[in-house]
Amino acid sequence: MNQTKPTVTSLKKEIEVITKFPDQNPNPVLKISEEGKLLYTNQAGTFIKNQWGIELGDDVPIEIVSHSKLNDSSPLEMEVGNKIFSFHVVPVVEFGFVNLYVTDITAARDNEHILGKLAMYFSSQVYESIFTGDLEVKIETKRKKLSIFFSDIKGFSQLTERLEPEVLTDLLTNYLTEMTKIAIKHGGTVDKYIGDAIMIFFGDPKSKGHKEDAISCVEMAIEMKRALPRIKKYWKSLGVSQPIDIRIGIHTDTCTVGNFGSHDRLDYTTIGNGVNLASRLESSANINQILISEDTYLLVKNDISCRKLEPIKVKNITHPIQTYEVVGPINSNDFHNNIQAESNGFSLFIDPEELDNIKTAKETLNQALEMLEKIKNREN
């Protein structure tokens, strides 16, 4: 390949730049021996030298020397005085010294610290979407199919009346932290906390597809139930013996989602009849029950074992809502022995994990059969 030969003038300029570079560099440049003795520092590096309290010929911090022997090209971050510097350690083996090219990253780390604080006010999915540019910070909404989750702790209002505020805050923080970790693990967008109640949705700003979103939502709910004994143990260590019972409702529907609010303050959330129904299902659930709608069931039925329940009436909806109780993942060893049978006018569900006595179960089944025969005989 033909290459243009450098001219004498261009070579001279390059040599001049290299020669002048350390002193003219606005960033700190230091040179140390392989043993860690300071050999040189430019004007910008004087601050570091002074903060270390050394002069030429003195030892630099051992972290610098250790890093120079690792053959590691990644920068070394160090606090020097009230600043944070990034040290690019470049050994020059043939001449027996090490160059340190230093960048002041104090402002960058301060900004990261501030952004970290701001991130605590956003769902992790929303935060990431904003700072990657996928989500515009303006009033904007869209219609999307979401799986919406609501939960609350039964009897928590009564608990708040008899606990000291500090203890109550500790309990609630522990509970919400555990639940939020699980939500993030499964890809949920944590919409809001309302006291002990939690609202989460799947399908925005990122979606794995309607079916996968629904499955992730239900799997999240199952894991939350399994976390209750661990949370209860912590609560007990604080002197709270009250059992932790939660109710969960899940519904899948097309909702309006996006930035709502004013030009001064925005809230990323979702609204619509689907959100209201998910909330109603949570209110209708029994303690420690995951109650889902038929819309959600149809998406998860091949992956999640569910028990069909009677249709229920909910506020502001004229027609009965078909509901299902979540039992557990079909491919889980914990749930594969569940017994279900159903036909017109007949429904049977047996959970061996909850069954204390097989003999009693047989007697109950026989009693039901005897009652059925009596009813049929009367009709004849």
KELUMLUM-47469 format. One record per atom (N, C-alpha, C): residue in three letters; x, y, z. Coordinates in steps of 0.2 Angstrom, whole numbers, plus 5000, padded with zeros to 4 digits. Example, Ala and Ser with C-alpha at 12.3 -4.5 7.8 and 13.67 -1.06 7.14 Angstrom:
Ala506649725039/Ala506249785039/Ala506649845039/Ser506449895035/Ser506849955036/Ser506450005039/
***
This chain:
Met500449945000/Met500050005000/Met500450065000/Asn500350114996/Asn500750174995/Asn500550225001/Gln501050255004/Gln500850295010/Gln501250365008/Thr500950415010/Thr501250485009/Thr501850485015/Lys502450505012/Lys503050515017/Lys502950575020/Pro503150575027/Pro503050635031/Pro503650685029/Thr503550745028/Thr504050795027/Thr504450815033/Val505050845032/Val505450865037/Val505150915042/Thr504750955039/Thr504351005043/Thr503850975047/Ser503450925045/Ser502950895049/Ser503250855054/Leu503850815053/Leu504150785058/Leu504450825064/Lys504650885062/Lys504950935066/Lys504350955071/Lys503750965068/Lys503250995072/Lys502950945077/Glu502950875075/Glu502750825079/Glu503250815085/Ile503950825084/Ile504450815089/Ile504350875094/Glu504150935091/Glu504150995096/Glu503550985100/Val502950955097/Val502350945101/Val502450895107/Ile502850835105/Ile502950785110/Ile503450815116/Thr503950855114/Thr504350885118/Thr504050935123/Lys503550975120/Lys503251025124/Lys502650995128/Phe502350935126/Phe501750915128/Phe501650905136/Pro502050885140/Pro501950875147/Pro501850945150/Asp502250995149/Asp502151055152/Asp501551095149/Gln501351085143/Gln500851125140/Gln500151085141/Asn500151025144/Asn499550995145/Asn499151025151/Pro498551045150/Pro498151065155/Pro498051015161/Asn498050955159/Asn497950905164/Asn498550885167/Pro498550855173/Pro499150835177/Pro499550775173/Val500150785172/Val500550725170/Val501150715174/Leu501250655177/Leu501850645181/Leu502250585178/Lys502850575181/Lys503250525179/Lys503550495185/Ile503550425185/Ile503850395191/Ile504350335189/Ser504750325193/Ser505250265192/Ser504850195193/Glu505150145191/Glu504750075192/Glu504750065199/Glu505150095203/Glu505150085210/Glu504650125214/Gly504350175210/Gly503850215213/Gly504050285215/Lys504650305213/Lys504950375215/Lys504650425210/Leu504450485213/Leu504250535208/Leu504850565205/Leu504850565198/Leu505350595194/Leu505150665191/Tyr504550675189/Tyr504350735186/Tyr503650745187/Thr503450805187/Thr502750825187/Thr502650895183/Asn502150905179/Asn502050965176/Asn501651015180/Gln501551075178/Gln501251125182/Gln500551105185/Ala500151075180/Ala499551045182/Ala499550995188/Gly500050955188/Gly500150905193/Gly500450925199/Thr500550985200/Thr500851015207/Thr500351005212/Phe499651015211/Phe499151005216/Phe499250935219/Ile499250885214/Ile499350815217/Ile499950805221/Lys500450825219/Lys501150815222/Lys501050845229/Asn500750905229/Asn500750945236/Asn500250905241/Gln499650885238/Gln499250845242/Gln499550785245/Trp499950745241/Trp500250685243/Trp500850705248/Gly501050765248/Gly501550795253/Gly502250765251/Ile502350765245/Ile503050735242/Ile503350785238/Glu504050775237/Glu504450805232/Glu504750755227/Leu505050785222/Leu505450745217/Leu505950695221/Gly505850635219/Gly506350585222/Gly505950545228/Asp505350575230/Asp505050535236/Asp504550485233/Asp504350435237/Asp503850385235/Asp503150415234/Val502850385228/Val502150405227/Val501750345231/Pro501050355231/Pro500650305235/Pro500750235232/Ile500750185236/Ile500850115234/Ile500350095229/Glu499650125229/Glu499150105224/Glu499450115217/Ile499750175216/Ile500050185210/Ile500550135207/Val500950115212/Val501550075210/Val501250005209/Ser500749985213/Ser500449915212/Ser500049915205/His499749965204/His499349965197/His499849965191/Ser500349995192/Ser500849995186/Ser501149925185/Lys501149885190/Lys501449815189/Lys500849765186/Leu500249785186/Leu499749735184/Leu499649725177/Asn499949765173/Asn499849765165/Asn499049775164/Asp498749825167/Asp498049835167/Asp497949905164/Ser497649905158/Ser497549965154/Ser496950015157/Ser496549985162/Ser496050025164/Ser496250075169/Pro495950135169/Pro496250185174/Pro496150175181/Leu496550205185/Leu496450195192/Leu496150265195/Glu495650255199/Glu495250315202/Glu495550325209/Met495750385211/Met495950395217/Met495650465220/Glu495550465226/Glu495350535229/Glu496050565231/Val496150625229/Val496750665231/Val496450735234/Gly496550745240/Gly496250805243/Gly495550805243/Asn495250855240/Asn494450855240/Asn494250845232/Lys494750815229/Lys494550795222/Lys494650725220/Ile494350705215/Ile494450635212/Ile494750635205/Phe495250595205/Phe495650595199/Phe495650525196/Ser495650525189/Ser495750455185/Ser496450455183/Phe496850405185/Phe497550395183/Phe497650345178/His497850365172/His498050315166/His498750305167/Val498950245169/Val499550225171/Val499950185165/Val500450215162/Val500750195156/Val501450175157/Pro501650115158/Pro502350095159/Pro502750105153/Val503350135153/Val503750145147/Val504350095149/Val504350035147/Val504749985150/Val505449995147/Glu505550015141/Glu506250015138/Glu506650075141/Phe506350125144/Phe506650175148/Phe506650175155/Gly506250125158/Gly506250105165/Gly505850155169/Phe505350185166/Phe504950235170/Phe504150225168/Val503750255172/Val503050255171/Val502750325170/Asn502350335165/Asn502050395164/Asn501350395168/Leu501150445171/Leu500450445174/Leu500050505170/Tyr499550495166/Tyr499150545163/Tyr498550545167/Val498350605170/Val497850615175/Val497250655173/Thr496650635174/Thr496050675173/Thr495650695179/Asp495450755180/Asp495050775186/Asp494350755184/Ile494050705188/Ile493350675186/Ile492950695192/Thr493150745196/Thr492750765202/Thr492050785200/Ala491950825195/Ala491350855192/Ala490850795190/Ala491250755186/Ala490850695183/Ala490550645189/Arg490950635194/Arg490750595199/Arg490150635203/Asp490250695204/Asp489750735208/Asp489050735204/Asn489150735197/Asn488550735193/Asn488150665194/Glu488650615194/Glu488350545194/Glu488050535201/His488350565206/His488050565213/His487350595213/Ile487250655210/Ile486650685209/Ile486150645205/Leu486350615200/Leu485850575196/Leu485650515199/Gly486150485203/Gly485950425207/Gly485450445212/Lys485450505215/Lys484950525220/Lys484250535216/Leu484250565210/Leu483650575206/Leu483350515204/Ala483850465203/Ala483550395200/Ala483150365205/Met483150385212/Met482750355217/Met482050375216/Tyr481950425213/Tyr481250455212/Tyr480950425206/Phe481250385202/Phe481050355196/Phe481050285196/Ser480550245192/Ser480650175191/Ser481350165187/Ser481650115188/Ser482350105185/Ser482250105177/Gln481650075175/Gln481550075168/Gln481450145165/Val481050185168/Val480950255166/Val481550295166/Tyr481950285171/Tyr482550315172/Tyr483050305166/Glu483150235165/Glu483550215160/Glu483350245153/Ser482650245152/Ser482450265145/Ser482550335144/Ile482450375150/Ile482550445149/Ile483350465147/Phe483750435151/Phe484450445150/Phe484850415144/Thr484450365141/Thr484750335135/Thr484350375129/Gly483950415130/Gly483550455125/Gly482950425122/Asp482850365124/Asp482250325122/Asp481550355124/Leu481550395129/Leu480950425132/Leu481050505132/Glu480550535129/Glu480650615129/Glu480350635135/Val480650695138/Val480350725144/Val479850775142/Lys479250755140/Lys478750805138/Lys478050765139/Ile477550805139/Ile476850785140/Ile476750745133/Glu476750675134/Glu476650635128/Glu476350565131/Thr475850535128/Thr475550475130/Thr475450435124/Lys475250365125/Lys475150325119/Lys474750265122/Arg474350225118/Arg473950175120/Arg474450105119/Lys474450065124/Lys474850005124/Lys474549955128/Lys474649895126/Lys474349835130/Lys474849825136/Leu474549825142/Leu474949825148/Leu474749765153/Ser475149735157/Ser474949695162/Ser475049735169/Ile474449755172/Ile474449795178/Ile474449755184/Phe474849775189/Phe474849735196/Phe474749785201/Phe474249765206/Phe474149805212/Phe474249755218/Ser474549775224/Ser474549735230/Ser474449785236/Asp474249755241/Asp474349795248/Asp474349745253/Ile474549765259/Ile474549725265/Ile473949725269/Lys473649675270/Lys472949665274/Lys473149695281/Gly472749735284/Gly472749765291/Gly473249805292/Phe473649835287/Phe474149885288/Phe473949945291/Ser473349975290/Ser473150035293/Ser473050025300/Gln472849975302/Gln472749965310/Gln473449955313/Leu473949925309/Leu474549925312/Leu474949995313/Thr474750035308/Thr475050105309/Thr474850145315/Glu474250125318/Glu473950165323/Glu474350145330/Arg474650085330/Arg474950065337/Arg475650055336/Leu476050085331/Leu476750075331/Leu477050145331/Glu477650155333/Glu478050215333/Glu478150235326/Pro478150295324/Pro478350315317/Pro479050285315/Glu479550285319/Glu480150255317/Glu480150185315/Val479750145319/Val479750075318/Val479350065312/Leu478750105311/Leu478350095305/Leu478750105299/Thr479150165299/Thr479550175293/Thr480050125291/Asp480350095296/Asp480850035295/Asp480449975292/Leu479849965295/Leu479449905292/Leu479249915285/Leu479049975284/Leu478749985277/Leu479349995272/Thr479950025274/Thr480450025270/Thr480749955268/Asn480749915273/Asn481049845272/Asn480549805267/Tyr479949815268/Tyr479449775264/Tyr479449805257/Leu479449875256/Leu479449905249/Leu480149885245/Thr480649885249/Thr481349875246/Thr481349805243/Glu481049755247/Glu481049685245/Glu480649675239/Met480049705239/Met479549695233/Met479849735227/Thr480149795228/Thr480449825222/Thr481049785219/Lys481449755223/Lys481949715220/Lys481749665216/Ile481149635218/Ile480849575214/Ile480549605208/Ala480249665208/Ala479949695202/Ala480449715197/Ile481049745199/Ile481549755195/Ile481849695191/Lys481949645195/Lys482249585193/Lys481749555187/His481149565188/His480649535182/His480549585177/Gly480749645177/Gly480749695172/Gly480149735173/Gly479849745179/Gly479249785180/Gly479349855180/Thr478949905179/Thr478949975180/Thr478549985186/Val478950005191/Val478650025198/Val478350095197/Asp477650095196/Asp477350155195/Asp477250205201/Lys477050175207/Lys476950215213/Lys476850175219/Tyr477050205225/Tyr476850175232/Tyr476350215235/Ile475850185237/Ile475350225241/Ile475250195248/Gly475650225252/Gly475750185259/Gly476050125258/Asp475650065260/Asp475949995259/Asp475749975252/Ala475350005248/Ala475049975242/Ala475649995236/Ile475649945232/Ile476149955226/Ile475749945220/Met475949985215/Met475649985208/Met476249975203/Ile476249925199/Ile476749905195/Ile476449885188/Phe476749905182/Phe476549885176/Phe477049855172/Phe476849805167/Phe477349775162/Phe477149795155/Gly477549805151/Gly477449825144/Gly477649895142/Asp477949935146/Asp478150005144/Asp478550025150/Pro479150065149/Pro479350085142/Pro479650035138/Lys479749975141/Lys480049915137/Lys479549855137/Ser479549825132/Ser479049765132/Ser479449705129/Lys479249645132/Lys479549585129/Lys478949545125/Gly478449585124/Gly477849555120/Gly477249545125/His476649545123/His476049545128/His476149485132/Lys476249425129/Lys476249365133/Lys476749365138/Glu477349375136/Glu477949375140/Glu477849425146/Asp477649485144/Asp477449535149/Asp477049505155/Ala476449475152/Ala475949445157/Ala476249395162/Ile476649355158/Ile477049295162/Ile477449325167/Ser477849375165/Ser478349405170/Ser478049435176/Cys477449465174/Cys477049505180/Cys476849455185/Val476549395182/Val476249345187/Val476849305191/Glu477349295187/Glu477949265190/Glu478249315196/Met478249375195/Met478449425200/Met478049415206/Ala477349415205/Ala476849405210/Ala476949345214/Ile477149295211/Ile477249225214/Ile477949235219/Glu478449265216/Glu479049275220/Glu478949325226/Met478549365225/Met478349415231/Met478049375236/Lys477549335235/Lys477249295240/Lys477749245243/Arg478249225240/Arg478749175243/Arg479249215247/Ala479249285246/Ala479749325250/Ala479449345257/Leu478749335258/Leu478449355264/Leu478749325270/Pro478849255271/Pro479149235277/Pro479849265279/Arg480249285274/Arg480849315275/Arg480749385278/Ile480249425275/Ile480049485278/Ile479749485285/Lys479349435286/Lys479049425292/Lys479549415297/Lys480049375296/Lys480649365300/Lys480949425303/Tyr481049475298/Tyr481349535299/Tyr480849575304/Trp480249575302/Trp479749615306/Trp479749585313/Lys479749525314/Lys479749495320/Lys480349515325/Ser480949525321/Ser481549545325/Ser481449615328/Leu480949655325/Leu480849725327/Leu480249725332/Gly480049665334/Gly479449655339/Gly478749655336/Val478749645330/Val478049645327/Val477849575325/Ser477349545329/Ser477149475328/Ser476649465323/Gln476249525321/Gln475749515316/Gln475949485310/Pro475549435307/Pro475649405301/Pro475649455295/Ile476049445290/Ile476049485284/Ile475649455279/Asp475049475278/Asp474649445273/Asp474549495267/Ile474649485261/Ile474549525256/Ile473949505251/Arg473749555247/Arg473249535242/Arg473449565235/Ile473449525230/Ile473649545224/Ile473149535218/Gly473149585214/Gly472649585208/Gly473049605202/Ile472949565196/Ile473249575190/Ile472749575184/His472849625180/His472449625174/His472849645168/Thr472649625162/Thr473049645156/Thr472549675151/Asp472649735149/Asp472249775145/Asp472649825141/Thr472249855136/Thr472549915133/Thr472449975137/Cys472950015139/Cys472850075143/Cys473250135140/Thr473150195143/Thr473550255141/Thr474150255145/Val474750265142/Val475350265146/Val475750325144/Gly476150355148/Gly476550405146/Gly476650455152/Asn476850515149/Asn476950575154/Asn476350615155/Phe476050615161/Phe475550655162/Phe475750715167/Gly475350765167/Gly475550825172/Gly475450885169/Ser475850935171/Ser475951005169/Ser476651015166/His476751075163/His477351095160/His477851095165/Asp477751105171/Asp478251105177/Asp478351045180/Arg477850995180/Arg478050935184/Arg477650875180/Leu478050825179/Leu477750765175/Leu477750705179/Asp477250655178/Asp477250595181/Asp477150545176/Tyr477650495176/Tyr477550435171/Tyr477150385174/Thr476550375171/Thr476050325174/Thr475550305168/Thr475150265170/Thr474650235166/Thr473950245169/Ile473450255164/Ile472750265167/Ile472250225162/Gly471650215164/Gly471150185160/Gly470750135164/Asn470250105161/Asn469850055164/Asn470249995166/Gly470749975162/Gly471149915164/Gly471549925170/Val471749985172/Val472050005178/Val471549995184/Asn470950025183/Asn470450015188/Asn470249945190/Leu470249905184/Leu470049835185/Leu470549795189/Ala471149815188/Ala471749775192/Ala471649795199/Ser471549865200/Ser471449885207/Ser470849845211/Arg470349845207/Arg469749805210/Arg469849735211/Leu470249705207/Leu470449635208/Leu470849625214/Glu471249675215/Glu471649665222/Glu471249675228/Ser470749725227/Ser470249735233/Ser469849665234/Ser469749635229/Ser469249575229/Ser469649505231/Ala470349515231/Ala470749455232/Ala470649435240/Asn470749365241/Asn470749345248/Asn471549355250/Ile471649345257/Ile472349355259/Ile472749305256/Asn473349335254/Asn473949295251/Asn473649255245/Gln473149295241/Gln472949265235/Gln473149315229/Ile473349275224/Ile473449315218/Ile472849305213/Leu472549355212/Leu471849355208/Leu472049385201/Ile471849355196/Ile472049375189/Ile471349375185/Ser471349415180/Ser470749425176/Ser470849365170/Glu470349355166/Glu470349305161/Glu470849335155/Asp470849395154/Asp471249425149/Asp472049405151/Thr472249405157/Thr472849385159/Thr472949315159/Tyr472449275161/Tyr472449205161/Tyr472549175154/Leu472249205149/Leu472349175143/Leu473049185140/Leu473449225143/Leu474149235141/Leu474549195144/Val474449175150/Val474849145155/Val474749065156/Lys474149045153/Lys473848975155/Lys474348925154/Asn474748925149/Asn475248875147/Asn475848875151/Asp475948925155/Asp476548925159/Asp476448935166/Ile475848955168/Ile475648965175/Ile475048925177/Ser475048885182/Ser474448845185/Ser473948895188/Cys473348895186/Cys472848935189/Cys472248895191/Arg471848915195/Arg471248885197/Arg470648935195/Lys470148905192/Lys469648955189/Lys469148965195/Leu468949025196/Leu468449045202/Leu467849065199/Glu467349075203/Glu466749105201/Glu466849175199/Pro466449195194/Pro466449265191/Pro466249315197/Ile466549375198/Ile466349415203/Ile466149485200/Lys465749525204/Lys465549585202/Lys466049635205/Val466249685201/Val466649735204/Val466349805203/Lys466549855207/Lys466249925206/Lys466349955200/Asn465849985197/Asn465850025191/Asn465949985185/Ile465849915185/Ile465849875179/Ile465149835179/Thr464849835174/Thr464149815174/Thr464149735174/His464549705170/His464549635169/His465049595174/Pro464849535176/Pro465349495180/Pro466049485177/Ile466549485181/Ile467249475179/Ile467449405181/Gln467649365176/Gln467849295177/Gln468649305180/Thr468749265185/Thr469349275189/Thr469649205189/Tyr470349205191/Tyr470749145192/Tyr471249155197/Glu471349105201/Glu471849115207/Glu472449085204/Val473049115205/Val473649085203/Val473949035208/Val474148985205/Val474348925210/Val475148925210/Gly475448925203/Gly476148935203/Gly476348915196/Pro477048915194/Pro477248895188/Pro477148825186/Ile476948805180/Ile476748735178/Ile477448695179/Asn477948725177/Asn478648685176/Asn478948685183/Ser478648705188/Ser478948705195/Ser478848645199/Asn479348615202/Asn479248555206/Asn478748575212/Asp478648635214/Asp478248655220/Asp477548645218/Phe477348645211/Phe476648645210/Phe476448595205/His476848545202/His476648505197/His476148455199/Asn476048445206/Asn475648385208/Asn474948415210/Asn474748475208/Asn474048505209/Asn473548465205/Ile473048455208/Ile472448415205/Ile471948455203/Gln471748465197/Gln471148505195/Gln470748465190/Ala470048475191/Ala469548445186/Ala468948495186/Glu468648495180/Glu468148535179/Glu467648515174/Ser467048525175/Ser466548515170/Ser465948555171/Asn465348555167/Asn464848595169/Asn464548585176/Gly464548635180/Gly464248625187/Gly464748595192/Phe465348585190/Phe465748545194/Phe466548575193/Ser466848585199/Ser467548605199/Ser467848575205/Leu468448545204/Leu468848515209/Leu469548545209/Phe469848565215/Phe470548585215/Phe470848555221/Ile471448525221/Ile471748495227/Ile472448515226/Asp472748545232/Asp473448565232/Asp473748525237/Pro474148475235/Pro474448425240/Pro474848465245/Glu475148515243/Glu475648555248/Glu475248585254/Glu474548595253/Glu474148625258/Glu473748575262/Leu473748515259/Leu473348465262/Leu473648425268/Asp473348435274/Asp473548405280/Asp473448325281/Asn472848305278/Asn472648235280/Asn472248215274/Ile472548155270/Ile472248125265/Ile471548095267/Lys471548065272/Lys470948035275/Lys470348085275/Thr470548135278/Thr470048195279/Thr469748215272/Ala470248215267/Ala470048245261/Ala469548195257/Lys469748125258/Lys469348075256/Lys468648075259/Glu468548085265/Glu467948095269/Glu467548155266/Thr467848205265/Thr467548265262/Thr467248255255/Leu467648215251/Leu467448205244/Leu466848155244/Asn466848105249/Asn466348055249/Asn465648095252/Gln465748135256/Gln465148175259/Gln464848215253/Ala465248245249/Ala465048285244/Ala464648245239/Leu464948185237/Leu464548135233/Leu463948115236/Glu463948095242/Glu463248075245/Glu462748125245/Met462948195246/Met462448245245/Met462248255238/Leu462648245233/Leu462448245226/Leu461948195225/Glu462048135227/Glu461648075226/Glu460948095229/Lys460948115235/Lys460248135238/Lys459848185234/Ile460248235232/Ile459948285228/Ile459648255221/Lys460048215218/Lys459848185212/Lys459248135213/Asn459248105219/Asn458648055220/Asn458048095221/Arg458048155225/Arg457448195226/Arg457148225219/Glu457648235215/Glu457448265208/Glu457048205204/Asn457248145205/Asn456948085202/Asn456248065205/
***
